Amino acid sequence: MVSDESKALRHAFFAERAASKVRGLDEKTAQRKIASVAVIGAGTMGGGIAMNFANAGIPVTLLDARQEALDRGLAGIRKNYEGAVAKGKMKPDEATKRAALITPAMDFAAAKNADLVIEAVFEDLAVKKDVFKRLDAVMKRGAILATNTSTLDVDRIAAFTKRPGDVLGLHFFSPANIMRLLEVVRAKKTRPDVLATAMAVARKIGKTAVVSGVCDGFIGNRMINAYSQQALLMLEEGASPQQVDKAIEKFGFAMGPFRMSDLAGNDISWHIRKRHYAEHPKQRPMRIADRVCELGRFGQKTGLGWYRYEAGKRDALPDPVVDEIIAEERKALKITPRKIPDAEIIDRLLYALVNEGARILEEGIAQRASDIDVVYLTGYGFPVHRGGPMFHASRIGLKSVLRRMKEFAANPHAGPAFWKPAKLLVKLAAEGLSFDDASDKGSMKKKGGRRG
């Protein structure tokens, strides 16, 4: 009971329960009835989202503009249910019953009577605009319109409609029918009853919901962007994808950044990087990652990514092609590779998360530090016995974290500006406090009060 692992596990237990308490909502907040759902987009994500509701006994209309995409999506759903039956996790008649709750459609009018519609189309604002304008025209009054966007501005998406108060983000994690985390993104005009309904729906479909404000990437992906940036910089400096992955996996992560990217699809992060390049022209491109993608190496789904994969297997095998790309880029950047200790790899990845998490907390994007931990424990494979990035940093001591970050800032290639500490982190460290001592928008709790 006095071990760090025990403290971390207890923190995780109470953090998950605290996440359900949302500022501005209480037991008297009204909720809307959700008896039917529509999902726009029959891809892997859309199909997985549809399964969540079918598994909870809620009828779903799965809509896509192309018959081929619908057929492929339904085939994927059937395959998932058949797999569950084959593993003894579900009886055949139950699988049939659940699959029957999902009705395919190609016309937006088929979604008009749904109480909740979730858009899960391509991550492009113009595409989202078209979808939401069409939904606004057909959906019944009082329906909740949700976007599954992972990074885009939910306020802008809400503005595409004449009912912004009925719009919010429901960011599922892939595979959506398995992953527990659901980021519920509260836009500026999201009504309290819409938010309360979303939280109740999350519980009904077995998700762990964490409320986030609107920013690029919300909580999870905003932080993972900083984490991934340091991983890529360390490749330029001398590390290999295998060394980076093995180091953080030894710390306890389910998988390292490069194996994770191969699983999720390298094209997804490439699309986000290209948007960032366009929005921030002075941003230095991550040429190694871009070149990997330019070769069509999108990860497990193509058999080639940061690693290579043999047919029917998921073993990540080193590939000399990637080593050659890394060597060429080091030469172009005139970098003499150095041996990077595993301890440095771990700390740079972790403290990149922590510093960005501190900014998210001080901006009020997350309600509490423990919410950030829940996101990483349930959605990103952070080791539960370490309690999450914010808990881990507090346990190490925020003064020690700052000292280490100062060391990284002295390395020109690690990005001195990147390692500028969040104001909240500096403030808490100076007062000998932890992240649990910070509440909404970086304000401080009274020292000696109850933490958590």
C-alpha positions in Angstrom: 0.0 0.0 0.0 2.9 2.4 0.4 4.5 1.5 -2.9 4.5 4.0 -5.8 2.6 1.4 -7.9 -0.2 1.3 -5.3 -0.5 5.0 -5.1 -0.6 5.2 -8.9 -3.4 2.6 -9.2 -5.4 4.3 -6.5 -4.9 7.6 -8.4 -6.1 6.0 -11.6 -9.2 4.6 -9.8 -10.3 7.9 -8.4 -9.2 9.9 -11.5 -11.6 7.9 -13.7 -14.5 8.7 -11.3 -13.5 12.4 -11.1 -13.6 12.7 -14.9 -17.4 12.1 -14.8 -17.9 15.3 -12.8 -18.2 18.1 -15.3 -18.1 21.8 -14.6 -21.6 23.4 -15.0 -23.4 20.1 -14.9 -25.1 18.4 -11.9 -27.8 15.7 -11.3 -30.5 18.3 -12.1 -29.2 19.0 -15.6 -31.7 17.8 -18.2 -30.8 15.1 -20.7 -32.2 14.3 -24.1 -33.5 10.9 -25.0 -31.2 8.8 -27.3 -33.3 6.0 -28.7 -31.6 5.9 -32.2 -28.3 6.9 -33.7 -26.9 7.6 -37.2 -23.3 7.4 -38.1 -22.0 9.2 -41.2 -19.1 7.3 -42.8 -18.8 3.5 -43.0 -15.0 3.3 -42.8 -13.1 1.5 -40.0 -13.9 4.3 -37.5 -17.6 4.6 -38.5 -18.1 0.9 -38.4 -16.5 0.7 -35.0 -18.7 3.5 -33.7 -21.8 1.9 -35.0 -20.9 -1.4 -33.2 -20.7 0.5 -29.8 -24.4 1.5 -30.1 -25.5 -1.9 -31.5 -23.7 -3.6 -28.6 -25.8 -1.4 -26.2 -29.0 -2.4 -28.0 -29.5 1.0 -29.7 -30.5 0.9 -33.4 -28.0 2.5 -35.8 -28.2 3.9 -39.3 -24.8 3.6 -41.0 -24.7 6.0 -43.9 -22.1 6.4 -46.7 -22.3 8.0 -50.1 -20.8 5.0 -51.9 -22.3 1.5 -52.0 -18.8 0.0 -52.1 -17.8 1.7 -48.9 -21.1 0.6 -47.2 -20.5 -3.0 -48.3 -16.9 -3.0 -47.0 -18.0 -1.4 -43.7 -20.7 -4.0 -43.1 -18.4 -6.8 -44.0 -15.9 -5.4 -41.4 -18.6 -5.3 -38.8 -19.6 -8.9 -39.5 -16.0 -10.0 -39.4 -15.6 -8.4 -35.9 -18.7 -10.1 -34.6 -17.7 -13.5 -36.1 -14.3 -13.1 -34.5 -16.0 -12.5 -31.1 -18.1 -15.6 -31.6 -15.0 -17.7 -32.6 -13.2 -16.6 -29.5 -16.2 -17.5 -27.3 -16.8 -13.9 -26.3 -20.3 -13.8 -27.7 -23.0 -16.3 -28.7 -23.9 -16.6 -32.4 -27.5 -15.5 -31.8 -26.3 -12.4 -29.9 -23.9 -11.5 -32.7 -26.7 -11.8 -35.2 -29.0 -9.7 -33.1 -26.5 -6.9 -32.7 -25.5 -6.9 -36.4 -29.2 -6.6 -37.3 -29.5 -3.3 -35.4 -27.2 -1.7 -38.0 -29.1 -0.5 -41.1 -27.1 0.7 -44.1 -28.2 3.8 -46.1 -26.9 6.1 -48.8 -29.3 9.0 -48.4 -28.9 11.6 -45.6 -32.7 11.6 -45.3 -32.4 8.1 -43.7 -30.8 9.8 -40.7 -33.4 12.5 -40.2 -35.2 10.8 -37.2 -32.1 9.9 -35.3 -31.7 11.4 -31.8 -27.9 11.5 -32.2 -25.8 11.6 -35.4 -22.0 11.2 -35.4 -20.0 12.3 -38.4 -16.9 10.0 -39.0 -15.7 11.1 -42.4 -12.3 12.2 -43.8 -10.4 14.6 -41.5 -10.8 17.7 -43.8 -12.7 20.8 -42.8 -14.3 21.3 -46.2 -15.6 17.7 -46.1 -16.9 18.2 -42.6 -18.6 21.5 -43.7 -20.5 19.7 -46.5 -21.7 17.0 -44.1 -22.8 19.3 -41.3 -24.7 21.6 -43.7 -26.5 18.6 -45.1 -27.2 17.3 -41.6 -28.5 20.7 -40.5 -31.0 20.6 -43.3 -32.4 17.1 -42.6 -32.0 16.3 -38.9 -35.1 16.7 -36.6 -35.2 19.5 -34.1 -33.5 18.5 -30.8 -31.1 16.0 -32.4 -27.5 16.1 -31.3 -24.9 16.6 -34.0 -21.5 15.2 -33.1 -18.2 15.2 -35.0 -15.6 12.5 -34.5 -12.8 14.9 -35.5 -9.5 14.2 -33.8 -7.9 17.6 -34.3 -10.2 20.1 -36.1 -11.9 23.1 -34.6 -15.3 22.0 -33.3 -16.4 25.7 -32.9 -16.0 26.1 -36.7 -17.8 22.9 -37.4 -20.7 24.0 -35.1 -20.8 27.3 -37.0 -21.6 25.4 -40.2 -25.1 24.8 -38.8 -28.0 27.0 -37.6 -28.0 25.0 -34.3 -24.5 25.3 -32.8 -25.8 24.6 -29.3 -26.7 21.1 -30.4 -23.1 20.4 -31.7 -20.2 18.9 -29.9 -17.2 16.6 -30.5 -17.3 12.8 -29.7 -13.8 11.7 -30.4 -13.6 7.9 -30.4 -10.3 6.1 -30.5 -9.5 3.4 -33.0 -10.5 0.6 -32.9 -13.7 2.4 -31.7 -15.5 -0.8 -30.8 -12.6 -1.8 -28.4 -10.9 1.4 -27.1 -12.5 2.7 -23.8 -11.6 6.4 -24.2 -14.0 9.0 -25.5 -13.0 12.6 -25.6 -16.2 14.7 -25.3 -15.3 18.1 -26.8 -17.4 21.0 -25.4 -17.6 23.8 -28.0 -18.3 27.4 -26.9 -22.0 27.1 -27.7 -22.7 23.5 -26.7 -25.8 23.4 -24.5 -25.5 21.9 -21.0 -28.2 19.3 -21.8 -26.3 18.2 -24.9 -23.1 17.8 -22.9 -24.9 15.9 -20.1 -26.5 13.6 -22.6 -23.2 12.9 -24.3 -21.7 11.9 -20.9 -24.7 9.6 -20.2 -24.4 8.0 -23.6 -20.7 7.4 -23.0 -21.6 5.4 -19.9 -24.3 3.5 -21.7 -21.9 2.3 -24.4 -19.2 1.5 -21.9 -16.8 4.3 -22.6 -14.6 6.3 -20.2 -15.5 9.9 -21.1 -13.2 12.9 -20.5 -14.4 16.4 -21.3 -12.0 18.6 -23.3 -12.2 22.2 -24.5 -11.6 23.2 -28.1 -8.0 23.4 -29.4 -5.9 21.7 -32.1 -5.8 18.0 -31.1 -7.9 18.5 -27.9 -6.1 16.8 -24.9 -4.7 13.5 -26.3 -3.6 14.4 -29.8 -2.3 17.8 -28.8 0.1 16.1 -26.3 1.0 13.3 -28.6 2.1 15.8 -31.3 4.7 17.1 -28.9 5.7 13.6 -27.9 6.1 12.5 -31.5 8.1 15.6 -32.4 10.7 14.7 -29.9 10.8 11.1 -31.1 11.5 12.3 -34.6 14.1 14.8 -33.5 15.9 11.9 -31.7 16.0 9.9 -34.9 17.9 12.8 -36.5 20.3 13.0 -33.6 21.3 9.3 -33.5 18.5 7.0 -32.2 16.7 4.4 -34.3 13.0 3.7 -34.3 13.7 0.4 -32.5 15.7 2.1 -29.7 13.1 4.8 -29.1 10.2 2.2 -29.1 12.1 -0.3 -26.8 13.1 2.4 -24.3 9.6 3.8 -23.7 8.1 0.3 -23.8 10.6 -0.8 -21.1 9.2 2.2 -19.1 5.8 0.5 -19.5 4.0 1.9 -22.5 2.0 -0.6 -24.5 4.0 0.4 -27.6 6.4 3.1 -28.6 5.7 6.1 -30.9 6.8 4.4 -34.1 5.0 1.1 -33.6 2.0 3.1 -32.5 2.1 5.2 -35.7 2.3 2.1 -37.8 -0.7 0.6 -36.1 -2.8 3.8 -36.4 -1.6 4.6 -40.0 1.2 6.9 -40.8 -0.9 8.7 -43.4 -3.1 10.1 -40.5 -0.2 11.9 -38.8 1.2 12.9 -42.3 -2.2 14.6 -43.1 -2.1 16.5 -39.8 1.6 17.5 -40.4 0.7 18.9 -43.9 -2.1 20.9 -42.4 0.3 22.3 -39.7 2.9 23.1 -42.4 0.3 25.1 -44.3 -0.9 26.9 -41.1 2.6 27.6 -39.8 4.9 28.1 -42.8 8.0 28.7 -40.5 7.5 25.3 -38.9 10.4 22.9 -39.7 9.2 19.9 -41.6 9.8 16.4 -40.2 11.5 15.2 -43.3 12.2 11.6 -42.2 8.5 11.0 -41.4 7.4 12.7 -44.6 9.7 10.6 -46.7 8.5 7.4 -45.1 4.9 8.4 -46.1 5.9 9.6 -49.6 6.9 6.0 -50.2 3.4 4.9 -49.3 4.7 3.3 -46.1 1.5 3.8 -44.0 2.1 1.0 -41.5 0.5 -2.3 -40.8 -2.3 -1.8 -43.4 0.3 -1.5 -46.2 2.8 -4.0 -44.8 5.5 -1.3 -44.6 5.9 1.7 -42.3 8.6 2.5 -39.8 8.9 -1.3 -39.8 8.0 -4.0 -42.2 5.3 -6.6 -41.6 5.0 -10.1 -43.0 1.6 -11.2 -44.3 -0.7 -12.4 -41.5 1.7 -11.2 -38.8 2.0 -8.1 -36.7 5.7 -8.4 -35.7 7.5 -5.1 -36.3 10.6 -6.0 -38.2 13.5 -3.5 -38.8 13.8 -2.3 -42.4 17.1 -1.1 -44.0 15.0 1.3 -46.2 14.1 3.3 -43.2 17.6 3.3 -41.9 18.8 4.6 -45.2 16.3 7.5 -45.1 17.4 8.4 -41.6 21.1 8.4 -42.6 20.4 10.5 -45.7 18.5 13.1 -43.7 21.2 13.3 -41.0 23.7 13.9 -43.8 21.5 16.7 -45.3 21.2 18.3 -41.9 24.9 17.9 -41.3 24.3 16.0 -38.0 27.0 13.7 -36.7 24.9 11.0 -34.9 25.5 10.4 -31.2 24.6 7.6 -28.9 21.5 8.7 -27.0 21.0 7.0 -23.6 17.6 5.3 -23.0 17.1 7.5 -20.0 17.2 10.6 -22.2 14.8 9.1 -24.6 12.3 8.3 -21.9 12.6 11.7 -20.2 12.3 13.6 -23.4 9.2 11.8 -24.5 7.6 11.9 -21.0 8.4 15.6 -20.3 7.2 16.6 -23.7 3.8 15.2 -22.7 4.0 16.8 -19.2 4.8 20.3 -20.4 2.1 20.3 -23.0 -0.3 18.8 -20.4 0.5 21.7 -18.1 -0.3 24.2 -20.9 -3.6 22.4 -21.5 -4.4 22.6 -17.8 -3.5 26.3 -17.5 -5.7 27.1 -20.6 -8.7 25.3 -19.1 -8.8 22.8 -22.0 -8.8 20.1 -19.3 -10.7 20.5 -16.1 -8.1 18.8 -13.9 -4.7 17.1 -14.2 -6.2 13.7 -13.4 -8.4 14.0 -16.5 -5.2 14.2 -18.6 -4.0 11.1 -16.9 -7.2 9.3 -17.7 -6.9 10.2 -21.3 -3.4 8.7 -21.4 -4.2 5.6 -19.3 -7.2 4.7 -21.4 -6.4 5.9 -24.8 -2.6 5.9 -25.3 -1.2 2.9 -23.5 0.5 4.8 -20.7 1.4 2.3 -18.0 -1.4 2.3 -15.3 1.1 1.4 -12.6 2.7 4.8 -13.1 -0.6 6.7 -12.8 -0.4 8.8 -16.0 2.0 11.6 -17.2 0.9 14.3 -14.8 0.8 12.0 -11.7 4.2 10.6 -12.7 5.7 14.1 -13.0 4.3 15.1 -9.6 5.7 11.9 -8.1 9.2 12.6 -9.5 8.9 16.2 -8.3 8.2 19.2 -10.6 11.5 20.9 -9.7 13.3 17.8 -10.9 11.2 17.9 -14.1 12.1 21.5 -14.7 15.9 20.8 -14.2 15.8 18.0 -16.7 13.9 20.2 -19.2 16.6 22.9 -18.8 19.2 20.3 -19.8 17.2 19.4 -22.9 16.8 23.1 -23.8 20.6 23.4 -23.9 20.6 21.0 -26.8 20.1 23.1 -30.0 18.6 20.2 -31.9 16.1 19.3 -29.2 14.4 22.7 -29.7 15.2 25.2 -27.0 11.9 27.0 -27.6 10.1 23.6 -27.4 11.4 23.2 -23.9 10.2 26.6 -22.6 8.3 25.5 -19.5 4.6 26.1 -19.1 3.8 29.0 -16.7 1.8 26.6 -14.5 4.6 24.1 -14.3 7.0 26.9 -13.1 4.5 28.2 -10.6 3.7 24.8 -9.1 7.4 23.9 -8.9 8.3 27.2 -7.2 5.7 26.6 -4.5 6.6 23.0 -4.0 3.2 21.8 -5.2 2.0 19.1 -7.5 -0.4 19.1 -10.5 -3.2 17.9 -8.2 -2.9 21.4 -6.6 -4.0 23.0 -9.8 -7.7 23.3 -10.6 -9.5 24.8 -13.6 -7.5 27.2 -15.8 -4.4 26.8 -13.7 -5.8 28.3 -10.5 -4.4 26.9 -7.3 -6.1 24.9 -4.6 -5.3 25.7 -1.0 -2.2 23.8 0.1 -3.2 21.1 2.5 -6.6 20.6 0.9 -7.9 17.4 -0.5 -6.0 16.4 -3.6 -7.4 14.4 -6.6 
